Amino acid sequence: MKPWIIRTWPAVFLLPLLLVPSCERVDTEPEPEAVYTGELEEKYAAEGPYAVEMSRHPVDDETIKRYQVWYPLEMEKSSERWPLVVMANGTDMPASSYKDVFRHLASWGFIVVGTEDKYAWSGKTCSQSLDFVLGLNEDPESIFYGKVDPDAVGIAGHSQGGVAVFNALTGYDNGSRYKAAVSASCPGKVQAGLLSWTYDVSKVRVPLLLTAGTGLIDATVICPLETVQANFDSARSVPVAMGRKTGIDHGDMLREGEAYLAAWFLFWLRGDTLAANCFLGETAEILHNDRWQDTASRNL
Protein backbone atom coordinates (compact mmCIF):
# COMPACT_ATOMS: atom_id res chain seq x y z
CA MET A 1 0.00 0.00 0.00
CA LYS A 2 1.37 3.42 -0.93
CA PRO A 3 2.20 5.75 2.02
CA TRP A 4 0.08 8.60 0.66
CA ILE A 5 -3.01 6.43 0.76
CA ILE A 6 -2.71 5.88 4.50
CA ARG A 7 -1.74 9.49 5.22
CA THR A 8 -4.95 10.70 3.64
CA TRP A 9 -7.27 8.37 5.49
CA PRO A 10 -10.12 10.26 7.18
CA ALA A 11 -9.75 11.12 10.85
CA VAL A 12 -12.24 8.42 11.83
CA PHE A 13 -9.70 5.79 10.74
CA LEU A 14 -6.62 7.52 12.19
CA LEU A 15 -7.96 8.12 15.68
CA PRO A 16 -8.06 4.45 16.76
CA LEU A 17 -4.46 3.99 15.63
CA LEU A 18 -3.28 6.96 17.68
CA LEU A 19 -5.03 5.49 20.71
CA VAL A 20 -3.50 2.02 20.35
CA PRO A 21 -1.26 1.26 23.36
CA SER A 22 2.11 2.68 22.39
CA CYS A 23 4.22 -0.43 22.89
CA GLU A 24 1.68 -2.99 21.72
CA ARG A 25 2.70 -4.82 18.53
CA VAL A 26 0.24 -4.32 15.69
CA ASP A 27 0.83 -7.74 14.14
CA THR A 28 0.87 -11.30 15.44
CA GLU A 29 4.46 -12.22 14.57
CA PRO A 30 6.71 -13.33 17.45
CA GLU A 31 8.62 -10.38 18.86
CA PRO A 32 12.15 -10.43 17.41
CA GLU A 33 15.33 -9.88 19.34
CA ALA A 34 16.60 -6.32 19.00
CA VAL A 35 19.46 -6.09 16.50
CA TYR A 36 22.27 -3.58 17.00
CA THR A 37 24.85 -2.95 14.31
CA GLY A 38 26.73 0.02 15.76
CA GLU A 39 29.45 -0.83 18.26
CA LEU A 40 28.31 1.85 20.70
CA GLU A 41 24.64 1.13 20.10
CA GLU A 42 25.34 -2.48 21.04
CA LYS A 43 27.22 -1.36 24.15
CA TYR A 44 24.41 0.84 25.42
CA ALA A 45 21.71 -1.67 24.49
CA ALA A 46 23.18 -3.99 27.13
CA GLU A 47 22.52 -3.53 30.81
CA GLY A 48 24.76 -0.96 32.45
CA PRO A 49 27.19 -1.50 35.33
CA TYR A 50 24.75 -0.85 38.18
CA ALA A 51 22.38 -3.19 39.98
CA VAL A 52 19.00 -1.50 40.27
CA GLU A 53 16.12 -1.15 42.71
CA MET A 54 12.67 0.40 42.55
CA SER A 55 10.52 2.22 45.09
CA ARG A 56 6.76 2.84 44.84
CA HIS A 57 5.05 5.91 46.21
CA PRO A 58 1.22 5.71 46.15
CA VAL A 59 -0.57 9.06 45.98
CA ASP A 60 -4.16 10.21 46.20
CA ASP A 61 -4.44 11.05 42.52
CA GLU A 62 -6.56 8.96 40.15
CA THR A 63 -4.37 9.82 37.18
CA ILE A 64 -0.93 9.30 38.70
CA LYS A 65 -1.93 6.54 41.18
CA ARG A 66 1.68 6.04 42.23
CA TYR A 67 5.14 7.25 41.40
CA GLN A 68 7.59 4.50 40.53
CA VAL A 69 11.23 5.45 40.95
CA TRP A 70 13.98 3.20 39.64
CA TYR A 71 17.54 3.89 40.74
CA PRO A 72 21.04 2.40 40.93
CA LEU A 73 21.27 0.36 44.11
CA GLU A 74 24.67 1.91 44.78
CA MET A 75 22.87 5.21 45.32
CA GLU A 76 21.74 4.09 48.78
CA LYS A 77 25.34 3.99 50.09
CA SER A 78 26.86 6.66 47.90
CA SER A 79 27.37 10.33 48.68
CA GLU A 80 27.17 11.07 44.94
CA ARG A 81 24.30 12.98 43.36
CA TRP A 82 22.68 11.13 40.47
CA PRO A 83 21.02 12.45 37.29
CA LEU A 84 17.25 12.16 36.97
CA VAL A 85 15.15 11.13 33.97
CA VAL A 86 11.39 11.74 33.84
CA MET A 87 9.48 9.32 31.60
CA ALA A 88 6.38 10.46 29.69
CA ASN A 89 3.97 7.60 29.03
CA GLY A 90 2.50 6.66 25.67
CA THR A 91 -1.21 5.93 25.18
CA ASP A 92 -2.53 3.42 27.72
CA MET A 93 1.07 2.62 28.74
CA PRO A 94 1.52 3.32 32.45
CA ALA A 95 5.02 3.08 33.86
CA SER A 96 4.27 -0.34 35.32
CA SER A 97 3.85 -1.75 31.80
CA TYR A 98 7.36 -0.98 30.52
CA LYS A 99 9.56 -1.54 33.55
CA ASP A 100 12.40 -2.86 31.38
CA VAL A 101 13.03 0.64 30.01
CA PHE A 102 13.20 2.13 33.51
CA ARG A 103 15.46 -0.69 34.66
CA HIS A 104 17.75 -0.25 31.67
CA LEU A 105 18.23 3.47 32.27
CA ALA A 106 18.77 2.94 36.00
CA SER A 107 21.46 0.37 35.24
CA TRP A 108 23.40 3.13 33.46
CA GLY A 109 23.33 5.37 36.51
CA PHE A 110 20.06 7.30 36.37
CA ILE A 111 17.22 7.81 38.77
CA VAL A 112 14.11 7.29 36.63
CA VAL A 113 10.56 8.27 37.58
CA GLY A 114 7.21 7.45 36.01
CA THR A 115 3.50 7.37 36.83
CA GLU A 116 0.42 5.39 35.87
CA ASP A 117 -0.92 8.20 33.68
CA LYS A 118 -2.42 6.68 30.50
CA TYR A 119 -3.06 9.99 28.72
CA ALA A 120 0.03 12.07 29.32
CA TRP A 121 0.21 14.36 26.28
CA SER A 122 -0.16 17.65 28.21
CA GLY A 123 3.03 17.08 30.20
CA LYS A 124 1.25 17.81 33.49
CA THR A 125 2.11 14.53 35.19
CA CYS A 126 5.71 14.86 33.99
CA SER A 127 5.87 18.25 35.71
CA GLN A 128 4.38 16.69 38.84
CA SER A 129 6.86 13.80 38.69
CA LEU A 130 9.78 16.18 38.53
CA ASP A 131 8.53 18.15 41.52
CA PHE A 132 7.87 14.93 43.43
CA VAL A 133 11.41 13.57 43.07
CA LEU A 134 12.99 16.94 43.76
CA GLY A 135 10.84 16.99 46.90
CA LEU A 136 12.24 13.60 47.92
CA ASN A 137 15.68 15.06 47.41
CA GLU A 138 14.91 17.57 50.17
CA ASP A 139 13.25 15.07 52.55
CA PRO A 140 15.59 13.78 55.29
CA GLU A 141 13.33 10.72 55.69
CA SER A 142 13.70 9.67 52.05
CA ILE A 143 16.33 7.35 50.60
CA PHE A 144 16.65 9.97 47.86
CA TYR A 145 17.63 12.71 50.32
CA GLY A 146 20.54 14.62 48.83
CA LYS A 147 20.97 11.96 46.10
CA VAL A 148 19.36 13.73 43.10
CA ASP A 149 21.35 16.16 40.98
CA PRO A 150 18.81 18.93 40.28
CA ASP A 151 21.09 20.32 37.57
CA ALA A 152 21.13 17.06 35.57
CA VAL A 153 17.53 16.29 34.63
CA GLY A 154 16.29 14.76 31.38
CA ILE A 155 12.92 13.79 29.96
CA ALA A 156 11.93 11.11 27.45
CA GLY A 157 8.70 9.82 25.97
CA HIS A 158 7.31 7.64 23.19
CA SER A 159 4.24 8.22 21.00
CA GLN A 160 1.75 10.33 23.00
CA GLY A 161 4.61 10.59 25.48
CA GLY A 162 6.67 12.20 22.72
CA VAL A 163 4.12 15.00 22.65
CA ALA A 164 4.26 15.20 26.45
CA VAL A 165 8.01 15.74 26.28
CA PHE A 166 7.59 18.96 24.31
CA ASN A 167 4.78 20.21 26.53
CA ALA A 168 6.63 19.43 29.77
CA LEU A 169 9.62 21.35 28.43
CA THR A 170 7.70 24.40 27.27
CA GLY A 171 4.45 24.61 29.23
CA TYR A 172 5.46 24.49 32.91
CA ASP A 173 7.66 26.62 35.14
CA ASN A 174 9.85 23.66 36.12
CA GLY A 175 10.45 22.87 32.43
CA SER A 176 13.55 25.03 32.72
CA ARG A 177 15.16 22.35 34.91
CA TYR A 178 15.53 19.90 32.03
CA LYS A 179 18.93 19.68 30.38
CA ALA A 180 18.20 17.12 27.64
CA ALA A 181 15.22 15.43 25.97
CA VAL A 182 14.29 12.47 23.77
CA SER A 183 11.03 12.27 21.80
CA ALA A 184 10.38 8.94 20.08
CA SER A 185 7.68 8.30 17.46
CA CYS A 186 5.92 11.56 18.25
CA PRO A 187 2.66 11.99 16.30
CA GLY A 188 2.77 14.71 13.66
CA LYS A 189 0.95 18.00 14.06
CA VAL A 190 -1.94 16.84 11.88
CA GLN A 191 -2.24 13.46 13.58
CA ALA A 192 -1.93 14.94 17.07
CA GLY A 193 -4.33 17.71 16.16
CA LEU A 194 -7.10 15.17 15.61
CA LEU A 195 -7.03 14.64 19.37
CA SER A 196 -6.19 18.26 20.28
CA TRP A 197 -2.66 17.28 21.35
CA THR A 198 -0.91 20.56 20.67
CA TYR A 199 2.85 21.16 20.93
CA ASP A 200 5.52 23.58 19.71
CA VAL A 201 9.05 22.25 19.15
CA SER A 202 10.35 25.73 18.31
CA LYS A 203 10.13 26.60 22.01
CA VAL A 204 12.44 23.77 23.09
CA ARG A 205 15.67 25.07 24.62
CA VAL A 206 17.56 21.85 25.46
CA PRO A 207 19.47 19.25 23.41
CA LEU A 208 16.91 17.09 21.63
CA LEU A 209 17.03 13.58 20.13
CA LEU A 210 14.20 12.65 17.73
CA THR A 211 13.66 9.00 16.77
CA ALA A 212 11.07 6.94 14.90
CA GLY A 213 10.76 3.70 12.95
CA THR A 214 10.23 2.95 9.27
CA GLY A 215 7.63 0.23 9.84
CA LEU A 216 4.19 0.67 8.26
CA ILE A 217 2.29 2.31 11.11
CA ASP A 218 5.05 4.61 12.35
CA ALA A 219 6.17 5.66 8.87
CA THR A 220 2.80 6.22 7.26
CA VAL A 221 0.34 7.09 10.02
CA ILE A 222 1.79 8.18 13.35
CA CYS A 223 5.28 9.56 12.79
CA PRO A 224 6.18 9.73 9.08
CA LEU A 225 9.51 11.11 7.93
CA GLU A 226 8.07 14.56 7.31
CA THR A 227 7.04 14.76 10.97
CA VAL A 228 10.52 13.89 12.24
CA GLN A 229 12.04 16.32 9.74
CA ALA A 230 9.62 19.12 10.66
CA ASN A 231 10.37 18.72 14.36
CA PHE A 232 14.10 18.63 13.59
CA ASP A 233 13.79 21.81 11.54
CA SER A 234 11.81 23.52 14.31
CA ALA A 235 14.55 22.92 16.88
CA ARG A 236 16.79 25.55 15.31
CA SER A 237 18.58 26.90 18.36
CA VAL A 238 19.60 23.71 20.17
CA PRO A 239 21.80 20.66 19.57
CA VAL A 240 19.51 18.20 17.81
CA ALA A 241 19.82 14.77 16.20
CA MET A 242 17.28 12.65 14.35
CA GLY A 243 17.06 9.15 12.93
CA ARG A 244 14.61 6.43 11.95
CA LYS A 245 15.39 2.81 12.73
CA THR A 246 14.99 0.70 9.62
CA GLY A 247 12.22 -1.89 9.64
CA ILE A 248 11.03 -1.07 13.16
CA ASP A 249 7.38 -0.18 13.72
CA HIS A 250 5.65 1.99 16.28
CA GLY A 251 5.09 -0.61 18.97
CA ASP A 252 8.76 -1.65 19.06
CA MET A 253 10.44 1.73 18.78
CA LEU A 254 10.80 2.45 22.48
CA ARG A 255 12.66 -0.81 23.10
CA GLU A 256 14.65 -0.62 19.88
CA GLY A 257 15.72 2.92 20.62
CA GLU A 258 16.77 2.50 24.24
CA ALA A 259 20.49 2.22 23.43
CA TYR A 260 20.73 5.70 21.97
CA LEU A 261 18.23 6.89 24.61
CA ALA A 262 20.71 5.88 27.31
CA ALA A 263 23.67 7.25 25.35
CA TRP A 264 21.99 10.65 24.84
CA PHE A 265 21.46 11.08 28.56
CA LEU A 266 24.90 9.71 29.44
CA PHE A 267 26.36 12.35 27.16
CA TRP A 268 24.31 15.33 28.30
CA LEU A 269 23.62 14.50 31.96
CA ARG A 270 26.75 12.59 32.96
CA GLY A 271 29.31 14.07 30.58
CA ASP A 272 30.23 10.64 29.19
CA THR A 273 32.71 11.27 26.36
CA LEU A 274 32.34 7.76 24.92
CA ALA A 275 28.55 8.10 24.66
CA ALA A 276 29.13 11.48 23.02
CA ASN A 277 30.67 9.64 20.05
CA CYS A 278 27.20 8.38 19.16
CA PHE A 279 26.18 11.94 18.26
CA LEU A 280 29.07 14.38 17.90
CA GLY A 281 30.41 15.58 14.58
CA GLU A 282 30.43 14.08 11.11
CA THR A 283 31.72 10.74 12.44
CA ALA A 284 28.85 10.29 14.90
CA GLU A 285 27.88 6.63 15.02
CA ILE A 286 24.17 7.25 14.54
CA LEU A 287 24.92 8.94 11.21
CA HIS A 288 26.72 5.84 9.90
CA ASN A 289 24.85 2.99 11.59
CA ASP A 290 23.37 0.71 8.89
CA ARG A 291 20.24 0.05 10.93
CA TRP A 292 19.36 3.75 11.03
CA GLN A 293 18.31 5.93 8.13
CA ASP A 294 17.27 9.54 7.48
CA THR A 295 19.78 10.57 10.12
CA ALA A 296 20.91 14.15 10.63
CA SER A 297 22.36 16.39 13.31
CA ARG A 298 22.80 20.10 13.89
CA ASN A 299 24.76 22.12 16.44
CA LEU A 300 26.59 18.97 17.51
Steps between C-alpha positions, in 0.01 A plus 500: 500500500637842407583733795288785364191283510530445874597861572179621342268267685215689669537586867251230598754237391808673645366560849490133608860454387618797705325353803653153464724424801837642403711189550246244383602317181254550216559158345504144630859408413725389788691795641853495355818555693627856466786523250781751550758563231688797645772415750386768744133428440570139594688612811219720627230249407647268764434546868724757664743446788256565785263266680162669529212535744155655484285682754124562475329807637117480494321835483141615522472584132288291263719586203844448652400224748861450605846621417745225413864595542775275369856569610850351519523296818840655567320830554387388846860490631652767281551867578480574126213691342338315211334632182123471468290397200124561487309258276190614309259214434353406164129427451368249754860420602545570871850476641425158646458359148851577372720444803784368283563850363517649850726218615729544201548872560554447873769243424694776322493724805173693486216551740189448286145598595165418343129492582192302404366781281350348182436831322809708560518729196463829693819443699322573829586172670860533380516839672351344813748211485792738484375697799434178691854364464658837569285505814640161602844646449423751776334250738734371774274194540537395136763268355532762226598774746791691351543234227339677200699743288246777430728639229504174300140423406376347175163403358401232249177371352361282222193558281251711700786526748706661224245780493514520880875554483458822303219625722685422824799692366308805384175521696601488868720713723719204598560421131810716529661232719537255212840478335427244226202331333407204280174480303435167328230436238324826579174543305511772236318829540211384282470162670531648849260777409223246445507447876584862591853402607675828432876560526767742378853367444630848416478587870731217608823630653689178584691240295244284322512149350217407260446135404241294313469176305447425132240228557156544342310664785776730624612605152163556339254587776645609833849638444590517129833638385356845438397520866848413627652743250258780592575460870873491423469818295302671777774440757724763343679635805602181681720195440271254324531157339246288315478150358255228402578138578460289189223241502381582852135589556327717756444240769867396509668838472536572870686174562699519178607854574605458862872472419524848354250619764748399770796637304332840449447543872844363588646764272295798614431417866813309600756648262592157361748563217463149356121534474558838336654316203153374411398856410789744464634620168502350153629166633213455746403134512129562452575669167680190369313215669352272230187434704412870510395718210396861435751603764613858551645724768544871558696702755683185607 
